[in-house]
Amino acid sequence: MRVRVAILDSGINPDHPHVGRVMGGIFFHTKGESPDFVDRLGHGTAVAGVIREKTPAAELYAVRIFDSRLAANIETLMRGLDWCLVHGIHVVNLSVGTANEQHRPRFEDFLHRARSQEVFVVSAANMLPGMLEGAIGVDSDPECDRDTCKFRDGIFLASPYPRSIPGVPKEYNLHGISFAIANCSGLLARAMESYGPADAYREFVARAER
């Protein structure tokens, strides 16, 4: 199947050679929304490049929720998440999260609706919504190969590094939990291409437990 992956981030630069075609997207901001999903910060583009490397045939969508900095309020975030459900997204890559417990009910409601549509939400395991049942919580493991995930105690572990830059030690490249999430999203999308939404998660866990 052709998997649709939404990247909730700073947008995507569709002209970047690591990204390829972007199927479309939207920009949610405090004053409304616009079709301008082009990335001005670089973070979302780097995340998209990681996912594209894992799943060259995936359909990528940019849901831009960051503007001048890598932060968004809860209303903007929820609008981005709801857009994914309306537009038939299969995998939601969410690098942003919160520790604010007052938002837990909203995330739980969203994850319930996402599960009913066989939508997978991949986010940081130590924050909302990634720590909740129904989300795919990810933590970074520098020892993990970039082409595999591990599954331990209900959490996926993935490499915090994007693809390497020739001549640059990986420690000096961009790295962090955002890229662990992206590596996991890309590998999940790859499994979904082969097994479909109903069986992809079971197969994904089985591979990660090996």
Salt bridges, closest charged atoms under 4 A:
ASP9 OD1 - HIS43 ND1 2.82
ASP36 OD2 - ARG40 NH1 2.89
ASP36 OD2 - ARG64 NH1 3.42
GLU53 OE1 - LYS54 NZ 3.58
GLU53 OE1 - ARG146 NH2 2.64
GLU59 OE2 - ARG2 NH1 3.99
ASP67 OD1 - ARG64 NH2 3.21
GLU75 OE2 - ARG106 NH1 2.79
ASP82 OD1 - ARG113 NH2 3.03
GLU101 OE1 - ARG104 NE 2.62
GLU108 OE2 - ARG104 NH1 3.97
ASP109 OD2 - ARG113 NE 3.09
ASP141 OD2 - LYS150 NZ 3.16
ASP147 OD1 - ARG190 NH2 2.99
ASP199 OD1 - ARG202 NH2 2.79
GLU203 OE2 - ARG207 NE 3.15
GLU203 OE2 - ARG210 NH2 3.78
